[in-house]
């Protein structure tokens, strides 16, 4: 079956699967502590997709053209028995890549089991090496040491390449960017700097907090000369730059200053089984209810195909166009990032 494409000709190629809404961090740009306190009620287990349900839906997405599967959260390493899910997904014919996005705090103890189950790549969030900055951005009273240990454990387990994501906020951690680049330059790991985005509705996003891709390139390049290189594939979100001395590369995700909606090939499956077609969407289409009501594979596949072929999402491009005119009308209700994994 050939890949299905949306109204703008974008094929379905990547599926991000959220396996939990829980997280052990309280990053202000995702799950601020003042809103998600210790008594916050997350979804009950019965509302979450089971591993069997996730595997079934993943197979249907692969039938429609998906080749890359990424496990997200919340914090996915909080989902009990996660290696069993990785093993199930790795056995799906047609998938070519299984990856995991994590804050890394629990990675050290799980890396070997995840690799054995079939995990190929991992992306770890690490916003700063500076202890005070890390505490502020993680919303927790501990430093980055366990995250760093998790990255090292993933490398020992044979997971790679390892990508390290840093969300850049002006006045918060932008003064530590060069330190992060320096630490992983020459290691084979790829640090990716992400413009602070207006995902969800609760993170207090403001355009003045955005450090643009051009500024990030200028800061890193002033310390370590870099040059742009081509993307690896259509739909890759990061602009790639390599160090001119051959010591590796970095990536910059410029959703605000250089929107890339026109190449977006990502579908998202939420924790409760909704198909979401854009990171900035207000809602998704329920797949769990028809699946639990007895829908056949053909019926579910047709539902997924119908949703994707009607897709016209291009939020970041629309936001850029309106922002240029001083219009803030795109600031609407959106699904929170912890529910769809970024």
N, C-alpha and C positions, 0 to 999 in steps of 0.2 A: 504494500500500500504506500503510495507516494506521500511525502509530508504535506499536511494541509497548511494553507497560508491564510492570513487575515486580509482585511479589506485594503491594506497598504502593501500587500505582497510579502509580508514578513512570515517566514515559516515557523512552525512550532519546533523548537530544538532543545530547549533546556526546561527542566522541571525542578523547582525548588519545593521541597517537602518539609513543612513544619511539623515536628513531632511532639512538641509541648509548648504551652504558653508560660511555663514557669521559668524563672531565672534566678541565679544566685547573686547577680549584680543588680544595681539600680542606676544604670547609666542615665544621666539627665536627658540625653538626646533620644532615649528610647523608652525607659520605664522609670520616670522620676520617683524617688523614694517618698516624696510628700503625697503622691497619688496612689502608689502601690506599696503600702505599708505591710507590716508583718501579718496583719489580719485580713489582707486582701484575699478575696475568694476567687481562685482560679477555677477553670472548668473541671468538673468531676470526670473521673476516668471514663465513665460510660459515654461521655460526649466526644471523647477523642477517637480518632480512627485507630483501629487495632492494626498490628503489623500485617495481618492477613489482608485487611482492607487496603492498606497502603500498597502492599505488593500488587494486589489485583488492579488498582487504579494505575499504578506505575506501568504495568504491562500494557494497559490500554493506551496510555500516553506514548509509550515506545512504538506501539502499532501505528500511531499517527505521525511519527517522525522524531520524537524526542530521543536524543542520544546521550545527553548529560543529565545525571541525577545529583542533586545536592540536598543534603540533610541539614535542616536549620531548626530554630526554635522560635521563641525563647532560647534557653540554653539546652541544646539537644543532648548533652551528656548527662542531663538529669533524668532522661527517659530510661527507665530500668530495662536492661537487656538489649540495649541498642545494637551490639554486634550481631544479634540474631536477625535484626531487620537488614543490616548491611549485607549479611550472607544471603538473605532472600533476594534482595535487589541485585546483587552481583550475579545471580543465576538467571536473570531475565535476558533472553536472547535479543540482541540488537542494541542494548545499552553499551556505551563505550567508555563511560567515565563515571565514577562515583566519588563524590567529594563531601566534605563536612565543613560547616562554618561554626565556630565555637569561640567562647571567650577564653578558653584554654586553662581555666582554673582546675578542672578535673581531668585534664588530658594526660598528665604524666602517668596516672595509674591505669588508664584505659587504652593508651596508644597501641600497645602490642596486640591486644585482643581485637581492636578495630582493624588493624592491618591484616591480621590473620583471617578475619572475616571477609576481607576483600576491599577495604577502604583504600583508595589510591592517593587522594590528595586531601589537604586540610588547609583551611584559612582560619587564622587565629586573630582575634581582635586585640590590639595592644596600642593604646592611644599615647602612651608616653613611658619612658624609663624613669622619669622623675617621680619619686614616691608621692609627694604631695599632689602633683598633678594627676597621677594615676588614681589616688584615693578620691579626688574630686570628680573625675570622669567616670569612675566605676561605681560611685555612690557607696563604697565600702571602706572599712578602716584597715585595709591591708595593702601592701605594695605589690609590685609586678612580679615578684620572684617566682611564684607558683606558675604564672603564665609562661615565663621564660623557661622554666623547667619543663613545662608541657611541650613547648616548641622543640626543645632538645630531645625529649623522649620520642616525639614523632619522627624526628630525623633518625634516631637510633633504630626505630622500628621499621624504617624503610619507606615511610610515607613521604611523597614528594612529587613535584616541588611544593614547598611550603610557602604560602602567602600570608603576609602579616598586614592586617587592615588597620589604618589609623584615621579616625574621623578628626578632621582639623577644624577647630573653632578659634576664631580670632580672640586674643586676650585670655585664652584658657590654656591651650597646649601648642600654639603655633611656634612658640620660641624653642620648642624641643624637637622640631622636625629633623634638623640636621643630625642631632644626636642619634635618633632612631635609624636614619639612613646609614650613618657611620657604623653603627653596631652590627648591622646585617650585610653591609657591603663586603663582598668576597666570600660569603657563606653559602651561596646558592639559593638563599631565601629571597623572595621578592616582596619588598615593602610597597604597599599601595596606599597612597594618601587620598582620602575621600573628602570632597567638598561637603560641608555641613548642609544637609538637605532637610526640606520641610516634609518629612515622612510623618504620618499621623497628625494629631491635632494637639498634643499635650506637651511638646518639648520646647515651647516658647521660641520657635524659630524666628530669626530676623535676618534679613539680607546682610546687615552690617557685620554679622558674625562669620560670614563666608570668606575664607581665604581662597582666592581663585586659583585655578590650575596654573595660570601664567605666573602668578606670584610664587607658587610652590616650586615651579621649574626654576625660577630666578634664584630662590633661596638655596635650593639643593645644588644647582649648577654653579653658584658662586664658590661653593666649597669643593664639589666634585664635578668636573665638567661632564655633561651628559648630552646625548643626542637622540632624537626621536627614531623609533623603528616601527615597522608595519605591525598591525594587529595580527594575531595568530589565526583568527577566523571571523566570519561575519557575526556580528552580535556581541563580540567581546567588549565589555564595558570600559575597560581601563585603557587609557592612552599609555603606550609603552615607551620608556626611555632607557637607554643603556649607558653605562659609564664608559667614557671614551677609552679608559685604560683597560677595558675588558674585564672588570671586576664584578660584573653582574648587571642587573637592571632594577628599575622601580616602575611602578604604575601610578597613574593619577586618574581618579574617577571624577569627571567634571560635569556632573548632572545639572549643576546650576548655571555655570558659565558657558559650557559647551554641550548642550543636550544631545543625547544620542538615541532618542526614541525611534528614529527612522530605521534603526538596525536592531531593535529589541526583539529577541526571539524567546523570551522567558515567560513561562506560565508558573503560577504558584498555587500550591495546594495547602490550605490552612489546616490547623490542628483539628477542626471539626468537619473537614471535608468539603470546604468551599473552593471552587476554582476561581482564582483571581487572575485577571489578565494584565494588571499594572500595579507596580509598587505603590502608586498613589491613589489606588481605587478606593471608592467609598464602600463597596461591598463585593460579594462574589456570588457564584451560582452553586447551589447546594448539590453535591454529588452523593453525600452520605445518605440522605433520606431515600432517594430512589434505589440506591444500592441495598439498603437495609429492608426496603419494601419488596425486594425480589427482582429488580431490574436485571436483565440479561447483559452479558458483555457487549453484545451488539447495540443494545439500547443505551448503555452508558457511553460507549465509544461514539455513538451518534450525538449524544448530548454534548460531549466534550468538543467534538468537531463543529457542531453548530455554534457553540460559544466562541470558539477561536475564529471561525471564518467570518463572524460578525464583528470582530474586534477592530476598533479604530483608535485605541488609546495612544495619545502622544502628549501626556501631561507636561513633561519637562519643557518641551518645545513651546507649548501654549503658555506656560508660566514665563518663559524667557521673553516671548513676544509681548505679553501683557506688562511684565515688569519694565520693559524698555519704554512703555508708554505711561508708566506710573500707575498702572491699574493692578489692584490686589484681589480681583474677583475670583482668582483660582483658589483662594484660601478657603476651601470647603472641608466638610467632614471627610476623614479618610480612615481606613483601617490602620490601627496602631502597628508599629513595626514589629513589636514582640509577638504579634499574632501571625505574621507572614515571614519573619526571618530576614528582612532586608533584601 
